[in-house]
Amino acid sequence: MRIRAALLLLLLPAAVHAETKPMAPDPTVLHDLAPTGTLRAAINLGNPVLAQAGADGPAGVSVDLARALAARLGVPVAFVTFPGAGAVSGSAGSGTWDICFLAIDPKRAEGIAFTEPYVLIAGSYLVPAASPIRSPEAVDRDGVRVSVGRGSAYDLFLSRALQHATLVRAPTSAEAVTAFARDGLDVAAGVHQPLAAHAAAHPEVRLLPGHFMEIPQAMGMPVGHPAGAAYLADFVARAKRDGLVRRGLEASGQDPELAAP
């Protein structure tokens, strides 16, 4: 009995390690997610909550997730940066990237297989300080011009939701705020955090209370690769459960409470 107990104690660490260590993906998963042997991650620099440009390359929670996924797959990672979300989604299926980090939208889902969200952010409105518009509901009026980044999640959403206001599209979300001020537009729509920061630095504008949409940010990959999509979905679930998403947000100066449950 003593010998048997000793053997069990010796084998226990190896058993625990085998149970907790992620299993190596099968060849189909590797082919789906890294067909070139390198995981190519599309990074949207137009959303500073998720990614930020730096001298040593991009940083942020989406970059951290891409690195963690590459490590789990056992392959190197390369970052393909884009100035806005529209450029990322527009290049789906072009073969230039393997995974992406975008807001879930029905139109995008025609070409991109999304995971569950890993971050939840809000879409907000910015208006001139003297604007008579006081609520998100008051934006949808005849004659109101709303500045948006072309192809962004809120551009796609507002294209369906607004019945009277007119969308004025800029190449990126950052340029939408510039156009709003330069061209005297009535409203700028965008991610809450950068709009709030802009309003805090510019007393001539204000942020409307509340928000017009919730923006579920997810990982995705081109459709048609079910094995890779299932593996990616499991990876995101683990990243949320293990705290990787919260740590990535906090490390890049973002609110860890933005992590999706």
Steps between C-alpha positions, in 0.01 A plus 500: 500500500784737586671433166172555314438827685851620420453420132172694495670802656777485239251475214263771626698808379532352153130423490405854609739647244355284223147603598566876508738528206308588176498215253694556180261585213450249224634573149160620374486771768854611423420515129187706568658749739858524373511369142837668433656371822464843661188633672421825317286722722312800358519785753262796479688808621183706464365373832737608782316286755622188321833600345747783509784581261848510652864536402551126550181401319137480605396440861175443685263222593449378142877475453531307827230257390667444163832425669337260743320317219822468299677358806223248550522397135879485514554742210643853466267799473505791253285812527326653200385847607207694359388861561135405551257212541354544152837426344530181706155364417535606138808283461343183643576210269783684327759274657683785674403398856388190688323645805348838576357702788174670403155587629239238419260615229259302278649644182854411602388152605434419133875468453638469854437228758489673839563368849299615799595856608810551713439874557179703518521872426240769431429717197448863598423835339701823513325834429596871514457645849222732378312226309128465577544121483487365856454124463595219259134468398496862382776438243272332247343818358480642149797722424730352767838396356685226685873447445616135510801291404430314178433130557515528879258304717299814572493595130346160423261522795390859436451425131222267612376695803479863386193590296535880470855615584771488232828313543816678384779245468869567563779252417558411869336559837770748603449696178125500567561710813726732299235538229233565765696802628637619166177483302260612769308171509229447757612173660801270513438131572765268634645289781417653837852516648680706232196729460490557877872581500449745212212670680708534818770683305267717289242706692331602175349150471315266736414132517134405496390297805446129449592316182334400174637147479705236676798393292598132558864459403601148395774304332425369154635322195383457141199269468540147367743366761287326765785330685693823538185693596418250776856517635490881495168502685646275770808722525289813562292320763819398681649851469195649670481232768873515580510881526720558195256752352473702822879504544552611140257788540653613827857476371414732210330759720142394427219415740515126579124512562460518121582128486197301388360261761 
